[in-house]
């Protein structure tokens, strides 16, 4: 058996087998990649190459943005920001049918636009909205499903750690990816709002609250302005060239820390726990990046992406068919793998293929991230689904049943993002971040 075939077999069987045995994904990828490297190079050279690749993969200035954005998200989650954003969202959609559910959707989009974390959004917003919805007669399983369905929008609306990881693998501009995320992220939010509207019209008791007076609305929005200003500081600063995405992440941490102290929701005694929480999340991401660098090297050395490309192109030379096959593969992968490792594994395989068809890497980034966001709300590894169910104090099964219409609508939106590139590329093109076609 030639080295490429042997390495590919070890990676495929090793990763899939270890994941089925409930081994952590980072360990599954790292162990399989190391064994594959030994099969190709021998033990002594494999140890040296693996160490070099782990160091090279994590030795990136851009990656410093991840621990800072993670810390900023934890600070927001503990700093009383969620309640203010929920109140602001209620002002916007308080008159709509299913107003509290609509508020949940909009609040998740707002929270995601300042934290970039779907799990944090589901926990923070769900914790505020769940009791309010139960008090007004909402089905608790429906309320949890709304929270689960809308929270992943935060992974698309910048800032987003998933885009930073994709940028590392693809070489795309982080600023361009951030701007491209607004279109798909807003469509995700809109799809959830449409489903909530359609379902709430059948329930007269879930009518809008009648809204608030202009003075009350102004007061609520004014309280939320300091939280929303972070969007202007982070994204505006990047676009204006005042600082890099990494520097903007550090500024976001400082801003959230000041805001948390000002709101009196964070005290000095809380900081060790906050830092430990952020460190755990960051460590998981960085370990995945390191071991995935070894795997990427093995695949490149043995020509595995070329073999996969030939296999896909052997099925069809029609770009539409190839893209549909890729999206179906990623939908399946997303059900048992978190977005970060899936991006690290599949981007080096799929990106060269789509570039042969003239698809912009930024556009493809929106496809793959949107697709894998769907995996966060599907069992058996849908972390957002499980968090939303836990916060809503519900079993998984009834939440999944309520989630199905949202999932169907979001799959439709996924294929809109795939086949209407302007949804992703218009804004970064207008801003001069990518070249127009």
Secondary structure, 3 states (H helix, E strand, C coil): CCHHHHHHHHHHHHHHHHHHCCCCHHHHHHHHHHHHHHHHHCHHHHHHHHHHHHHHHHCCCCCHHHHHHHHHHHHHHHCCHHHHHHHHHHHHHCCCCCHHHHHHHHHHHHHHHHHCCHHHHHHHHHHHHHHHHHHCCCCHHHHHHHHHHHHHHHHCCCCCHHHHHHHHHHCCCHHHHHHHHHHHHHHHHHHHHHHHHHHHCCCHHHCCCCCCCHHHHHHHHHHHHHHHHHHHHHHHHHHCCCCCHHHHHHHHHHHHHHHHHHCCCCCHHHHHHHHHHHHHHHHHHHHHHHHHHHHHHHHHHHCHHHHHHHHHHHHCCCHHHHHHHHHHHHHHHHCCCCHHHHHHHHHHHHHHHHHHCCCCHHHHHHHHHHHHHHHCCCCCCCHHHHHHHHHCCCCHHHHHHHHHHHHHHHHHHHHHHHHCCHHHHHHHHHCCCCCCC
